């Protein structure tokens, strides 16, 4: 999934993605955050990979998971 407009940084985000897909977003300003909804199952395990790309790639990506 490519972020077409800035994903909201709250539970009101319209950005969502299915399991086993990729999310390509951008950080537009210092402190920008992209919140993305995804449906996960409690009895499953998942691998998540975070990385920055490009000439100004973010090097300190992090993930928070909320229920």
N, C-alpha and C positions, 0 to 999 in steps of 0.2 A: 504494500500500500504506500503510495506517495502522498505526503501531506500537501493538499492543494491550498489550504489556508491554515493559519496558525491554529494548532490544537489548543483548546482552552486549558487553563491550568487549574481545573476544579472538577468536581463530580458532574458538573453540567456539560462536560466535553461531548462533542458530537463525533469525535474520532473513535473508531473501533477497528478491530482486526480479528480475523479468525486465527485459531491455533494453527501452527505450522506455516505461518506466513511471515513476511518481512515488513517492517515499518520504516520508511525513509522520511525523516522529518528534518526541520531546520530550527536552529535557535537564532532568533532575530535580534536579540538584544541581551545585555548582561542580566542574568537572573531569569531569562525566559525558560519556561518548562512546558513540556508537552505531556498531557495526560491522555492515555489511550485505554479504552475499555476492551477487555477480552474475557470471555467466559472460560473459566478453568474448573476442573473437577478435583475435589479434595482427595480422591483415591488415585490420582495420577501424579507422575513426576514430570517436570519440564526442564529443558535446557534453554537458557536465555543468554544471548550474546549481545553485548553493547559495544559499539565502537564509533569513533568519529572518522569521517572521511573528508578528503579534499585538502586544499592548501591551508585552510584555517580550522582544521579538525579539532574538535573538543577532545581533550586527553583525559578528562576526569569524569566520564559519564557515570551515572549511578541510577539505581532502580529502587523504587519503593512500591510495595504491593499493598493495596487496600481492599478490604472486603466490603 
